[in-house]
Amino acid sequence: MVYITEDMVRRRAEHNECEIFSLEEVSLHQQDIERIQHLDRWCRDLRILYLQNNLIPRIENLGRLKKLEYLNLALNNIEVIENLEGCESLQKLDLTVNFVGRLSSVESLKRNVHLTELFLVGNPCAEFEGYRQYVVASLPQLKWLDGTEISRSERIRASQGLEEVKRQVWEQEREYLKRRAREKEEAQRKEAGEEKGNKERKPGFDGRWYTDINNTDPGLEENKVNQEVEEKPNMMSPDVDGERREREFWHKPCSFTPESRLEAHRHLEEKRKAKEKEKEKKPKAPRTLITADGRVMNVNEPKLDFLLTEDEENNTIVLDLAVYRHMDTSLIDVDVQPMYARVNVKGKIFQMVLPAEVKPDSSTAQRSQTTGHLVLTMPRAEGEIKVTKTIPRPPRASQTRHSKSPDHNERKDNVPQRLEVDPSRHTAIDLANIVPRQSAKEGPLEMSRMAPPAATGHSSFSEGFVDNPDVPPLI
């Protein structure tokens, strides 16, 4: 059962900055509301109230709304016009397609002196003989009834012979109330039978009782089995049985009553809850945005219109995405990558592969205040990054020379290769012994001065070279 809550009223009061104490108009239609409450305390200044297409059975808790001018209760389960005497400013009352069968209850609107329009079309009382004459004569303040203006001559004719019209209306009203009482009893019996059947019914029970008989004769046992098979030739699966019951529910003729309307609503509610449970049991697989081999997919989950253009003058790529006009910008998340752009619109992904590489850091996203479109401006990169396969170079002579060694083969097989730093294999250069010494007492400089030049086939000095002993040798 759905009730009117404060949160429900505040969500319908966005035009009033979600303030309900000063609210003058509120629309609570199509909310499956089953009772009117709290509005006479929360919204004392209400002038217009929309409650059509709900499941409201009674008019109640509206007597304190002194400023209420228009009340719409069409497509509900109301059977009696009542509890509106306190609505002093009421000018228009809409009760189209309800279950008002007690036509005499319209006399409760005599105190609503400002009431000028009344709609009762689609109610059982509108089928009564003398219905319009009775209403026009009972409510002299009315100017329109069921969308038709009440003329002065019609009002005069309605007042003539009113006693006879009242007698006819009351007789038809009594007959209708008796029929409604029978419908209520039948609905109660049906509901009680369904509850009892649900309690007693067990899995596999088909409405018949069986008695277990121990019989040693196999022929009799076989005949019993064949008889049961003939009685139930078609064993339907649960899905097929559910579809059959669904067809019977909607195609089986029934009277249009408040009970049948409630039954249809509950049936639809059960189906909706069952679908929600199925969705919870079978979670939706996440959509693939990037494949395992790194290929980016084009995705448009929100089903938005878009336009991808290339601006050659400014060297940019422009993506115009037709986002919902009245959606808040905080529900949009933009992610620009070098090769694709991704937009999260209220939890739904829009992804587009770009025709060229762009600069994500220099990209901009703007939202139009008139159309609501999202425009992504992405400047192109100067050069595209392309993945190429590296071709191995031919080995050098030094590498060929050592290719036969086992160490080289091991390094070739193991990837990646590392440089070996092993002092046992390679001798470090001794910088202190670059210049040989003759004795420990003589330093390297003195030895270089005293040592004669090496005997070579030709002189290492040019002609006219003078050796200056004061100049230290080059090391």
VOPAGU-2260 file (C-alpha; in pm, 1 decimal, decimal comma):
REM VOPAGU-2260
SITE   aa  ch    i         X         Y         Z
SITE  MET   A    0       0,0       0,0       0,0
SITE  VAL   A    1     134,5     340,8    -104,2
SITE  TYR   A    2      86,3     641,3     121,7
SITE  ILE   A    3     158,0    1011,2      72,5
SITE  THR   A    4     498,3    1088,8     225,2
SITE  GLU   A    5     682,5    1413,2     284,3
SITE  ASP   A    6     957,4    1312,6      44,5
SITE  MET   A    7     698,4    1246,5    -228,5
SITE  VAL   A    8     546,6    1593,2    -185,2
SITE  ARG   A    9     888,0    1765,3    -178,5
SITE  ARG   A   10     992,6    1596,1    -501,7
SITE  ARG   A   11     674,6    1735,0    -663,3
SITE  ALA   A   12     749,8    2084,1    -526,3
SITE  GLU   A   13    1062,9    2159,3    -729,6
SITE  HIS   A   14     901,3    2472,2    -875,0
SITE  ASN   A   15     858,4    2600,0    -517,6
SITE  GLU   A   16    1221,6    2529,8    -416,5
SITE  CYS   A   17    1100,6    2211,0    -240,1
SITE  GLU   A   18     911,2    2413,2      23,3
SITE  ILE   A   19     577,5    2250,3     102,1
SITE  PHE   A   20     432,4    2486,5     364,2
SITE  SER   A   21     372,6    2757,6      99,7
SITE  LEU   A   22     288,8    2517,7    -183,4
SITE  GLU   A   23     -14,9    2619,7    -391,4
SITE  GLU   A   24     -16,8    2343,0    -651,6
SITE  VAL   A   25      94,5    1980,3    -632,8
SITE  SER   A   26      55,9    1688,0    -872,4
SITE  LEU   A   27      43,6    1338,5    -718,7
SITE  HIS   A   28    -106,1    1150,2   -1010,4
SITE  GLN   A   29     -13,7     791,4   -1108,3
SITE  GLN   A   30     153,5     712,0    -777,4
SITE  ASP   A   31     -68,4     415,1    -674,2
SITE  ILE   A   32    -177,1     611,4    -366,6
SITE  GLU   A   33    -444,1     432,9    -163,0
SITE  ARG   A   34    -521,2     696,4      98,6
SITE  ILE   A   35    -530,9    1077,8     122,8
SITE  GLN   A   36    -345,3    1204,1     428,5
SITE  HIS   A   37    -114,4    1475,8     568,6
SITE  LEU   A   38    -189,8    1727,5     290,7
SITE  ASP   A   39    -431,4    1926,4     506,3
SITE  ARG   A   40    -151,5    1975,6     763,8
SITE  TRP   A   41     154,2    2015,7     541,0
SITE  CYS   A   42      10,2    2228,1     258,3
SITE  ARG   A   43    -254,6    2460,0     400,6
SITE  ASP   A   44    -223,8    2703,4     106,6
SITE  LEU   A   45    -303,7    2448,7    -165,1
SITE  ARG   A   46    -518,7    2583,6    -446,7
SITE  ILE   A   47    -482,1    2303,7    -706,4
SITE  LEU   A   48    -450,0    1933,8    -618,8
SITE  TYR   A   49    -404,5    1656,4    -877,7
SITE  LEU   A   50    -472,3    1302,7    -747,7
SITE  GLN   A   51    -598,6    1133,7   -1064,3
SITE  ASN   A   52    -517,5     776,0   -1165,6
SITE  ASN   A   53    -455,1     634,9    -818,6
SITE  LEU   A   54    -630,2     376,6    -599,9
SITE  ILE   A   55    -803,6     611,8    -355,1
SITE  PRO   A   56   -1130,7     462,3    -220,2
SITE  ARG   A   57   -1248,7     758,6      -6,4
SITE  ILE   A   58   -1239,7    1138,0      -3,8
SITE  GLU   A   59   -1092,5    1228,5     333,7
SITE  ASN   A   60    -853,3    1463,6     515,9
SITE  LEU   A   61    -917,0    1758,2     284,7
SITE  GLY   A   62   -1153,9    1967,8     498,3
SITE  ARG   A   63    -879,6    2203,9     622,1
SITE  LEU   A   64    -779,2    2316,2     274,6
SITE  LYS   A   65    -981,8    2639,6     282,6
SITE  LYS   A   66    -808,5    2781,1     -28,4
SITE  LEU   A   67    -850,9    2471,8    -247,2
SITE  GLU   A   68   -1012,3    2568,9    -578,2
SITE  TYR   A   69    -958,5    2264,3    -804,0
SITE  LEU   A   70    -957,7    1898,8    -698,0
SITE  ASN   A   71    -894,7    1625,0    -956,4
SITE  LEU   A   72    -979,7    1271,6    -837,3
SITE  ALA   A   73   -1046,8    1109,6   -1175,1
SITE  LEU   A   74    -969,9     738,6   -1227,7
SITE  ASN   A   75    -986,7     630,2    -864,5
SITE  ASN   A   76   -1204,2     393,4    -658,6
SITE  ILE   A   77   -1431,1     653,6    -495,3
SITE  GLU   A   78   -1791,0     540,4    -431,7
SITE  VAL   A   79   -1932,4     828,3    -224,5
SITE  ILE   A   80   -1896,1    1208,6    -245,8
SITE  GLU   A   81   -1819,1    1321,7     107,5
SITE  ASN   A   82   -1598,2    1528,5     342,6
SITE  LEU   A   83   -1566,0    1831,9     115,9
SITE  GLU   A   84   -1781,2    2074,1     315,5
SITE  GLY   A   85   -1472,1    2243,5     461,5
SITE  CYS   A   86   -1326,8    2330,1     119,7
SITE  GLU   A   87   -1492,7    2671,8     111,9
SITE  SER   A   88   -1320,2    2792,9    -207,7
SITE  LEU   A   89   -1378,3    2478,1    -416,3
SITE  GLN   A   90   -1478,1    2574,8    -770,9
SITE  LYS   A   91   -1411,0    2260,9    -976,5
SITE  LEU   A   92   -1440,2    1893,4    -882,0
SITE  ASP   A   93   -1343,8    1615,4   -1122,9
SITE  LEU   A   94   -1461,9    1261,4   -1036,5
SITE  THR   A   95   -1448,4    1116,6   -1388,7
SITE  VAL   A   96   -1443,9     733,1   -1412,9
SITE  ASN   A   97   -1490,3     640,3   -1049,0
SITE  PHE   A   98   -1747,5     414,4    -881,7
SITE  VAL   A   99   -1992,2     672,4    -743,2
SITE  GLY   A  100   -2324,3     486,2    -730,7
SITE  ARG   A  101   -2484,4     674,8    -443,5
SITE  LEU   A  102   -2610,8     972,9    -642,1
SITE  SER   A  103   -2778,9    1125,8    -338,2
SITE  SER   A  104   -2431,1    1198,5    -198,0
SITE  VAL   A  105   -2399,8    1497,2    -437,1
SITE  GLU   A  106   -2624,6    1688,2    -195,7
SITE  SER   A  107   -2321,4    1710,5      37,8
SITE  LEU   A  108   -2181,3    1969,2    -207,1
SITE  LYS   A  109   -2460,1    2219,6    -137,1
SITE  ARG   A  110   -2236,8    2400,2     114,8
SITE  ASN   A  111   -1968,2    2454,5    -148,4
SITE  VAL   A  112   -2131,0    2771,2    -276,6
SITE  HIS   A  113   -1844,8    2853,4    -516,3
SITE  LEU   A  114   -1862,8    2516,7    -695,7
SITE  THR   A  115   -1933,2    2584,1   -1063,2
SITE  GLU   A  116   -1800,6    2272,3   -1243,9
SITE  LEU   A  117   -1861,8    1905,7   -1165,9
SITE  PHE   A  118   -1757,6    1594,6   -1362,4
SITE  LEU   A  119   -1930,4    1262,0   -1289,8
SITE  VAL   A  120   -1910,1    1104,3   -1633,8
SITE  GLY   A  121   -1798,7     739,0   -1628,4
SITE  ASN   A  122   -1957,9     666,0   -1288,9
SITE  PRO   A  123   -2245,5     419,3   -1235,6
SITE  CYS   A  124   -2470,4     701,0   -1119,5
SITE  ALA   A  125   -2437,1     871,1   -1458,6
SITE  GLU   A  126   -2638,5     580,0   -1604,9
SITE  PHE   A  127   -2936,4     642,0   -1378,8
SITE  GLU   A  128   -3256,3     768,3   -1533,9
SITE  GLY   A  129   -3302,8    1134,1   -1439,0
SITE  TYR   A  130   -2934,3    1169,1   -1335,6
SITE  ARG   A  131   -2869,0    1509,6   -1491,4
SITE  GLN   A  132   -3203,0    1656,5   -1378,7
SITE  TYR   A  133   -3140,9    1540,9   -1022,2
SITE  VAL   A  134   -2789,9    1691,9   -1004,3
SITE  VAL   A  135   -2890,4    2022,4   -1163,0
SITE  ALA   A  136   -3183,8    2058,6    -924,2
SITE  SER   A  137   -2977,6    1955,5    -617,2
SITE  LEU   A  138   -2687,1    2195,3    -683,8
SITE  PRO   A  139   -2821,0    2534,7    -795,4
SITE  GLN   A  140   -2469,4    2690,6    -787,2
SITE  LEU   A  141   -2347,1    2465,2   -1072,4
SITE  LYS   A  142   -2285,1    2618,4   -1415,6
SITE  TRP   A  143   -2124,3    2317,7   -1591,3
SITE  LEU   A  144   -2199,8    1948,2   -1553,5
SITE  ASP   A  145   -1982,7    1690,0   -1733,8
SITE  GLY   A  146   -1846,7    1962,4   -1961,5
SITE  THR   A  147   -2191,9    2082,3   -2070,4
SITE  GLU   A  148   -2317,9    2425,4   -1968,2
SITE  ILE   A  149   -2636,8    2436,5   -1764,4
SITE  SER   A  150   -2880,2    2680,5   -1919,9
SITE  ARG   A  151   -3146,4    2873,8   -1733,1
SITE  SER   A  152   -3427,5    2688,5   -1903,9
SITE  GLU   A  153   -3274,4    2353,0   -1811,8
SITE  ARG   A  154   -3256,6    2458,9   -1448,8
SITE  ILE   A  155   -3624,7    2557,1   -1453,4
SITE  ARG   A  156   -3725,6    2224,3   -1609,3
SITE  ALA   A  157   -3512,9    2035,2   -1354,4
SITE  SER   A  158   -3700,1    2192,7   -1064,8
SITE  GLN   A  159   -4034,3    2080,4   -1211,7
SITE  GLY   A  160   -4130,3    1729,1   -1113,8
SITE  LEU   A  161   -3826,3    1695,0    -886,7
SITE  GLU   A  162   -4005,9    1471,0    -636,7
SITE  GLU   A  163   -4077,6    1208,0    -900,2
SITE  VAL   A  164   -3715,4    1221,0   -1024,4
SITE  LYS   A  165   -3587,2    1177,5    -667,7
SITE  ARG   A  166   -3806,5     872,0    -618,4
SITE  GLN   A  167   -3673,0     711,3    -939,2
SITE  VAL   A  168   -3312,9     791,9    -847,6
SITE  TRP   A  169   -3348,4     646,6    -498,3
SITE  GLU   A  170   -3494,7     322,1    -633,0
SITE  GLN   A  171   -3210,1     282,8    -882,2
SITE  GLU   A  172   -2963,2     366,7    -609,1
SITE  ARG   A  173   -3099,5      93,1    -381,2
SITE  GLU   A  174   -3073,5    -161,3    -662,5
SITE  TYR   A  175   -2716,2     -60,0    -729,9
SITE  LEU   A  176   -2620,8     -81,9    -361,5
SITE  LYS   A  177   -2764,6    -434,3    -341,5
SITE  ARG   A  178   -2564,2    -535,9    -647,2
SITE  ARG   A  179   -2251,9    -382,0    -496,4
SITE  ALA   A  180   -2305,0    -574,9    -175,0
SITE  ARG   A  181   -2318,5    -901,2    -370,6
SITE  GLU   A  182   -2002,2    -805,4    -561,8
SITE  LYS   A  183   -1820,8    -732,8    -236,8
SITE  GLU   A  184   -1923,2   -1067,6     -87,8
SITE  GLU   A  185   -1811,6   -1249,8    -401,7
SITE  ALA   A  186   -1478,9   -1068,1    -400,4
SITE  GLN   A  187   -1426,7   -1156,9     -32,6
SITE  ARG   A  188   -1504,4   -1523,8     -95,3
SITE  LYS   A  189   -1269,7   -1529,9    -391,3
SITE  GLU   A  190    -991,4   -1369,1    -192,5
SITE  ALA   A  191   -1045,9   -1604,9     100,4
SITE  GLY   A  192   -1045,9   -1905,5    -135,0
SITE  GLU   A  193    -723,0   -1795,3    -297,3
SITE  GLU   A  194    -554,5   -1748,3      39,6
SITE  LYS   A  195    -674,8   -2089,0     158,3
SITE  GLY   A  196    -562,6   -2252,8    -165,5
SITE  ASN   A  197    -219,8   -2095,6    -140,4
SITE  LYS   A  198    -180,7   -2227,6     213,2
SITE  GLU   A  199    -298,3   -2582,1     136,5
SITE  ARG   A  200    -143,4   -2617,4    -207,5
SITE  LYS   A  201     183,9   -2804,8    -208,0
SITE  PRO   A  202     441,0   -2847,4    -484,1
SITE  GLY   A  203     307,1   -3097,7    -737,2
SITE  PHE   A  204     -50,9   -3084,5    -607,6
SITE  ASP   A  205    -298,1   -3067,6    -897,4
SITE  GLY   A  206    -624,6   -3043,3    -699,6
SITE  ARG   A  207    -697,1   -3417,7    -665,0
SITE  TRP   A  208    -646,9   -3663,5    -379,6
SITE  TYR   A  209    -485,7   -4005,9    -420,2
SITE  THR   A  210    -482,0   -4310,9    -195,1
SITE  ASP   A  211    -177,9   -4533,0    -181,5
SITE  ILE   A  212    -278,2   -4897,3    -233,5
SITE  ASN   A  213     -30,8   -5179,5    -193,9
SITE  ASN   A  214    -108,1   -5423,0    -469,3
SITE  THR   A  215     103,0   -5717,8    -568,8
SITE  ASP   A  216     -60,9   -5756,1    -908,3
SITE  PRO   A  217     164,6   -5579,6   -1165,3
SITE  GLY   A  218    -116,6   -5569,0   -1420,8
SITE  LEU   A  219    -340,4   -5364,9   -1192,4
SITE  GLU   A  220     -50,6   -5134,2   -1111,3
SITE  GLU   A  221      16,2   -5079,1   -1480,8
SITE  ASN   A  222    -351,5   -5002,9   -1545,3
SITE  LYS   A  223    -344,6   -4747,2   -1263,6
SITE  VAL   A  224     -44,4   -4572,9   -1413,2
SITE  ASN   A  225    -201,9   -4567,0   -1759,5
SITE  GLN   A  226    -520,6   -4420,7   -1615,3
SITE  GLU   A  227    -326,3   -4139,6   -1447,0
SITE  VAL   A  228    -141,9   -4066,5   -1771,6
SITE  GLU   A  229    -470,0   -4047,9   -1962,9
SITE  GLU   A  230    -614,3   -3810,6   -1705,6
SITE  LYS   A  231    -311,1   -3579,9   -1729,2
SITE  PRO   A  232    -182,1   -3610,0   -2086,3
SITE  ASN   A  233      -7,3   -3273,4   -2098,4
SITE  MET   A  234     230,6   -3193,4   -1813,6
SITE  MET   A  235     316,6   -2830,0   -1861,9
SITE  SER   A  236     634,0   -2667,2   -1740,0
SITE  PRO   A  237     610,2   -2379,5   -1487,2
SITE  ASP   A  238     675,1   -2122,0   -1760,1
SITE  VAL   A  239     398,5   -2255,5   -1985,1
SITE  ASP   A  240     160,4   -2283,9   -1690,6
SITE  GLY   A  241     237,9   -1926,0   -1590,7
SITE  GLU   A  242     165,2   -1803,8   -1941,8
SITE  ARG   A  243    -166,0   -1992,7   -1942,4
SITE  ARG   A  244    -269,2   -1834,6   -1611,1
SITE  GLU   A  245    -165,3   -1494,5   -1743,7
SITE  ARG   A  246    -389,3   -1532,9   -2049,3
SITE  GLU   A  247    -679,4   -1652,1   -1836,1
SITE  PHE   A  248    -639,5   -1356,6   -1600,5
SITE  TRP   A  249    -657,9   -1092,4   -1872,9
SITE  HIS   A  250    -907,8   -1261,2   -2109,0
SITE  LYS   A  251   -1151,1   -1388,8   -1847,2
SITE  PRO   A  252   -1450,5   -1147,6   -1835,2
SITE  CYS   A  253   -1516,0    -979,6   -1501,4
SITE  SER   A  254   -1717,8    -685,7   -1372,0
SITE  PHE   A  255   -1551,2    -346,4   -1346,6
SITE  THR   A  256   -1538,5    -288,0    -972,3
SITE  PRO   A  257   -1293,7    -134,5    -724,1
SITE  GLU   A  258   -1197,7    -488,2    -621,8
SITE  SER   A  259   -1115,6    -595,2    -979,0
SITE  ARG   A  260    -912,9    -278,2   -1028,5
SITE  LEU   A  261    -714,4    -351,3    -713,6
SITE  GLU   A  262    -665,7    -711,3    -823,9
SITE  ALA   A  263    -526,8    -603,3   -1161,1
SITE  HIS   A  264    -295,4    -355,2    -991,7
SITE  ARG   A  265    -162,9    -617,6    -750,1
SITE  HIS   A  266    -117,0    -864,9   -1035,1
SITE  LEU   A  267      93,6    -615,2   -1227,5
SITE  GLU   A  268     288,5    -532,5    -912,1
SITE  GLU   A  269     368,4    -899,3    -855,0
SITE  LYS   A  270     488,4    -934,0   -1213,2
SITE  ARG   A  271     708,8    -628,7   -1175,0
SITE  LYS   A  272     862,9    -761,0    -853,3
SITE  ALA   A  273     920,2   -1100,8   -1014,0
SITE  LYS   A  274    1105,4    -937,0   -1302,9
SITE  GLU   A  275    1317,4    -738,9   -1058,5
SITE  LYS   A  276    1408,7   -1058,5    -873,9
SITE  GLU   A  277    1507,2   -1224,3   -1200,9
SITE  LYS   A  278    1729,9    -930,2   -1282,4
SITE  GLU   A  279    1891,1    -953,7    -939,8
SITE  LYS   A  280    1952,2   -1326,8    -983,3
SITE  LYS   A  281    2098,2   -1280,9   -1330,3
SITE  PRO   A  282    2323,6    -975,9   -1315,7
SITE  LYS   A  283    2383,2    -813,1   -1648,0
SITE  ALA   A  284    2725,2    -886,5   -1791,6
SITE  PRO   A  285    2945,4    -576,2   -1811,2
SITE  ARG   A  286    2975,3    -430,5   -2157,4
SITE  THR   A  287    3311,0    -476,3   -2326,3
SITE  LEU   A  288    3475,1    -138,0   -2380,4
SITE  ILE   A  289    3826,1    -256,6   -2469,0
SITE  THR   A  290    3892,2    -607,4   -2598,7
SITE  ALA   A  291    4163,7    -836,5   -2468,9
SITE  ASP   A  292    4389,9    -752,3   -2763,1
SITE  GLY   A  293    4362,6    -378,9   -2686,7
SITE  ARG   A  294    4106,5    -285,5   -2953,0
SITE  VAL   A  295    3873,1      -1,2   -2844,9
SITE  MET   A  296    3501,8     -56,9   -2912,2
SITE  ASN   A  297    3240,3     199,8   -3017,8
SITE  VAL   A  298    2962,8     199,5   -2754,0
SITE  ASN   A  299    2640,4     403,9   -2730,3
SITE  GLU   A  300    2446,7     272,6   -2428,9
SITE  PRO   A  301    2237,1     591,2   -2370,8
SITE  LYS   A  302    2141,8     588,8   -2744,1
SITE  LEU   A  303    2228,7     953,3   -2796,6
SITE  ASP   A  304    2265,9    1131,9   -3129,3
SITE  PHE   A  305    2617,4    1255,0   -3200,6
SITE  LEU   A  306    2821,3    1433,5   -3465,2
SITE  LEU   A  307    3197,2    1382,3   -3510,6
SITE  THR   A  308    3371,8    1643,4   -3726,8
SITE  GLU   A  309    3730,4    1745,5   -3802,6
SITE  ASP   A  310    3819,6    2114,3   -3798,1
SITE  GLU   A  311    4109,9    2146,1   -4039,9
SITE  GLU   A  312    4164,5    2516,8   -3973,8
SITE  ASN   A  313    4213,7    2476,0   -3600,2
SITE  ASN   A  314    4359,6    2124,4   -3634,3
SITE  THR   A  315    4102,3    1981,4   -3389,7
SITE  ILE   A  316    3844,9    1701,8   -3370,0
SITE  VAL   A  317    3499,0    1806,8   -3243,1
SITE  LEU   A  318    3244,3    1564,7   -3092,1
SITE  ASP   A  319    2891,3    1703,3   -3048,5
SITE  LEU   A  320    2689,6    1473,3   -2818,4
SITE  ALA   A  321    2312,9    1537,6   -2785,7
SITE  VAL   A  322    2284,5    1495,1   -2407,9
SITE  TYR   A  323    1938,7    1524,2   -2250,0
SITE  ARG   A  324    1852,4    1889,9   -2223,4
SITE  HIS   A  325    1722,0    1901,2   -1866,5
SITE  MET   A  326    1976,0    1658,4   -1716,0
SITE  ASP   A  327    2211,9    1797,9   -1453,2
SITE  THR   A  328    2574,8    1833,9   -1559,9
SITE  SER   A  329    2695,0    1660,2   -1243,1
SITE  LEU   A  330    2562,0    1333,8   -1389,2
SITE  ILE   A  331    2807,0    1354,5   -1681,8
SITE  ASP   A  332    3167,8    1232,7   -1663,0
SITE  VAL   A  333    3410,6    1286,7   -1953,5
SITE  ASP   A  334    3734,1    1094,9   -2016,0
SITE  VAL   A  335    3946,6    1180,7   -2322,4
SITE  GLN   A  336    4230,0     948,6   -2423,4
SITE  PRO   A  337    4474,2     986,5   -2716,2
SITE  MET   A  338    4276,3     750,6   -2939,8
SITE  TYR   A  339    3919,9     754,9   -2799,0
SITE  ALA   A  340    3672,9     962,5   -2595,3
SITE  ARG   A  341    3445,1     818,6   -2327,0
SITE  VAL   A  342    3141,1     993,9   -2173,2
SITE  ASN   A  343    2947,4     851,0   -1877,2
SITE  VAL   A  344    2588,7     978,7   -1899,6
SITE  LYS   A  345    2399,8     890,5   -1582,0
SITE  GLY   A  346    2575,3     554,7   -1551,9
SITE  LYS   A  347    2555,3     468,5   -1923,8
SITE  ILE   A  348    2870,0     465,2   -2136,6
SITE  PHE   A  349    2919,1     645,5   -2467,4
SITE  GLN   A  350    3256,5     565,2   -2625,1
SITE  MET   A  351    3386,0     677,3   -2964,2
SITE  VAL   A  352    3710,1     586,1   -3140,7
SITE  LEU   A  353    3877,9     899,2   -3278,3
SITE  PRO   A  354    4010,2     915,1   -3636,0
SITE  ALA   A  355    4346,1    1057,5   -3523,6
SITE  GLU   A  356    4554,0    1094,9   -3211,0
SITE  VAL   A  357    4458,8    1390,6   -2989,1
SITE  LYS   A  358    4603,5    1572,5   -2690,4
SITE  PRO   A  359    4394,6    1485,0   -2380,8
SITE  ASP   A  360    4550,2    1758,6   -2165,2
SITE  SER   A  361    4455,4    2031,5   -2414,3
SITE  SER   A  362    4100,1    1903,3   -2477,5
SITE  THR   A  363    3795,3    2095,2   -2352,5
SITE  ALA   A  364    3434,5    1996,9   -2272,0
SITE  GLN   A  365    3150,3    2250,8   -2284,5
SITE  ARG   A  366    2774,5    2221,0   -2226,6
SITE  SER   A  367    2524,0    2428,5   -2421,3
SITE  GLN   A  368    2279,3    2618,3   -2198,8
SITE  THR   A  369    2008,6    2620,8   -2465,9
SITE  THR   A  370    2021,0    2273,5   -2622,1
SITE  GLY   A  371    2206,1    2083,3   -2347,6
SITE  HIS   A  372    2450,0    1933,4   -2600,7
SITE  LEU   A  373    2797,5    1835,5   -2482,3
SITE  VAL   A  374    3076,7    1955,5   -2714,2
SITE  LEU   A  375    3425,9    1802,3   -2685,5
SITE  THR   A  376    3703,4    1994,4   -2861,2
SITE  MET   A  377    4018,4    1781,5   -2893,0
SITE  PRO   A  378    4330,2    1922,7   -3062,9
SITE  ARG   A  379    4522,5    1683,7   -3279,6
SITE  ALA   A  380    4864,8    1561,6   -3179,5
SITE  GLU   A  381    5156,0    1666,2   -3404,0
SITE  GLY   A  382    5244,0    1308,6   -3488,0
SITE  GLU   A  383    5069,2     979,5   -3445,7
SITE  ILE   A  384    5218,5     712,7   -3223,2
SITE  LYS   A  385    5244,2     390,8   -3420,9
SITE  VAL   A  386    5355,7      57,1   -3282,6
SITE  THR   A  387    5612,1    -106,3   -3512,5
SITE  LYS   A  388    5794,3    -434,5   -3487,3
SITE  THR   A  389    6170,3    -403,0   -3421,5
SITE  ILE   A  390    6391,5    -585,1   -3673,1
SITE  PRO   A  391    6695,9    -747,9   -3506,8
SITE  ARG   A  392    7030,5    -615,2   -3630,4
SITE  PRO   A  393    7295,5    -849,5   -3773,9
SITE  PRO   A  394    7561,3    -943,4   -3517,5
SITE  ARG   A  395    7892,0    -762,7   -3525,7
SITE  ALA   A  396    8232,1    -923,1   -3571,4
SITE  SER   A  397    8305,9    -911,0   -3201,1
SITE  GLN   A  398    7971,0   -1072,5   -3127,1
SITE  THR   A  399    8039,4   -1338,9   -3392,5
SITE  ARG   A  400    8372,7   -1406,4   -3236,6
SITE  HIS   A  401    8221,0   -1487,9   -2899,8
SITE  SER   A  402    7905,4   -1653,8   -3030,0
SITE  LYS   A  403    8053,5   -2000,5   -2988,2
SITE  SER   A  404    8106,6   -1956,5   -2616,4
SITE  PRO   A  405    7848,5   -2118,8   -2384,1
SITE  ASP   A  406    7801,2   -1790,3   -2197,5
SITE  HIS   A  407    7694,1   -1618,3   -2516,3
SITE  ASN   A  408    7444,5   -1893,5   -2598,1
SITE  GLU   A  409    7298,5   -1867,0   -2249,4
SITE  ARG   A  410    7258,6   -1488,9   -2280,5
SITE  LYS   A  411    7097,5   -1534,2   -2620,7
SITE  ASP   A  412    6834,8   -1773,0   -2488,5
SITE  ASN   A  413    6752,4   -1577,0   -2173,8
SITE  VAL   A  414    6567,0   -1250,4   -2238,2
SITE  PRO   A  415    6634,1    -975,8   -2133,3
SITE  GLN   A  416    7014,5    -973,0   -2154,9
SITE  ARG   A  417    7219,1    -821,2   -1873,9
SITE  LEU   A  418    7577,6    -702,9   -1854,2
SITE  GLU   A  419    7800,9    -917,5   -1639,0
SITE  VAL   A  420    8027,9    -744,6   -1389,0
SITE  ASP   A  421    8257,4   -1016,0   -1255,1
SITE  PRO   A  422    8600,6    -908,8   -1130,8
SITE  SER   A  423    8726,4   -1269,5   -1151,7
SITE  ARG   A  424    8681,9   -1277,0   -1528,5
SITE  HIS   A  425    8784,5    -927,0   -1622,4
SITE  THR   A  426    9093,8    -750,6   -1476,1
SITE  ALA   A  427    9047,6    -387,7   -1393,0
SITE  ILE   A  428    9299,7    -136,6   -1529,1
SITE  ASP   A  429    9565,1     -39,3   -1277,7
SITE  LEU   A  430    9606,7     332,5   -1324,4
SITE  ALA   A  431    9897,3     346,5   -1082,3
SITE  ASN   A  432   10119,3     120,9   -1297,6
SITE  ILE   A  433   10069,6     287,0   -1631,8
SITE  VAL   A  434   10430,5     418,7   -1621,5
SITE  PRO   A  435   10682,1     147,2   -1526,0
SITE  ARG   A  436   10921,0     210,2   -1240,4
SITE  GLN   A  437   11286,1     103,8   -1201,0
SITE  SER   A  438   11297,5     126,3    -826,5
SITE  ALA   A  439   11065,1     194,3    -545,8
SITE  LYS   A  440   11249,8     514,9    -453,1
SITE  GLU   A  441   11205,8     679,1    -788,9
SITE  GLY   A  442   10874,1     838,0    -866,8
SITE  PRO   A  443   10699,6     820,3   -1196,1
SITE  LEU   A  444   10801,1    1170,7   -1296,4
SITE  GLU   A  445   11173,7    1119,6   -1234,0
SITE  MET   A  446   11167,0     790,6   -1422,4
SITE  SER   A  447   11005,7     955,8   -1718,3
SITE  ARG   A  448   11279,1    1216,4   -1732,3
SITE  MET   A  449   11565,3     971,5   -1702,1
SITE  ALA   A  450   11429,5     705,6   -1932,7
SITE  PRO   A  451   11571,0     716,4   -2282,6
SITE  PRO   A  452   11336,6     731,6   -2573,5
SITE  ALA   A  453   11212,9     403,0   -2709,2
SITE  ALA   A  454   11402,0     263,4   -2996,6
SITE  THR   A  455   11181,8     283,9   -3297,0
SITE  GLY   A  456   11241,4     272,3   -3659,8
SITE  HIS   A  457   11178,6     645,9   -3689,8
SITE  SER   A  458   11195,3     939,3   -3453,6
SITE  SER   A  459   10874,7    1028,4   -3274,4
SITE  PHE   A  460   10980,8    1397,4   -3261,4
SITE  SER   A  461   10989,6    1636,3   -3550,8
SITE  GLU   A  462   11299,4    1819,0   -3663,7
SITE  GLY   A  463   11400,6    2113,7   -3452,3
SITE  PHE   A  464   11229,6    1970,4   -3143,5
SITE  VAL   A  465   11393,9    2087,6   -2819,6
SITE  ASP   A  466   11315,2    1891,7   -2504,7
SITE  ASN   A  467   11267,0    2125,3   -2207,8
SITE  PRO   A  468   11327,6    1931,2   -1885,4
SITE  ASP   A  469   11131,2    2185,4   -1679,2
SITE  VAL   A  470   10809,8    2091,5   -1858,7
SITE  PRO   A  471   10651,3    1786,0   -1698,3
SITE  PRO   A  472   10569,8    1499,4   -1932,7
SITE  LEU   A  473   10218,2    1430,0   -2047,4
SITE  ILE   A  474   10061,1    1139,0   -1862,0
